[in-house]
Amino acid sequence: MSRICELTGKGRLVGNNVSHANNKTKRTFLPNLQNVTLISDSLGVGVKLKVSTHGLRSVEHVGGLDNWLLKTSDDSLSLRARRLKREIAKKQQAVAA
């Protein structure tokens, strides 16, 4: 699996190491990814995701995984997160109806 956050889409960046003599060599900046289990309130299950620490703070700020997924566009979400978003939306529509 690649080094991309499943919720925010944050990936690696490319830059230069710059020495004291101003020599430049290519390097990569990797996101701080953590394997976490987030609880879905509507589904009642834990979901294992590879999430950046920035994404984890954002999820907590919004009020949980369900709220985050419903407010986020599908462009930045991974395939697993998009499927989870569809399941949550179906569950909430079933409860509302």
Secondary structure, 3 states (H helix, E strand, C coil): CCCCCCCCCCCCEEEEEECCCCCEEEEEECCCEEEEEEEECCCCEEEEEEEEHHHHHHHHHHCCHHHHHHHCCCCCCCHHHHHHHHHHHHHHHHHHC
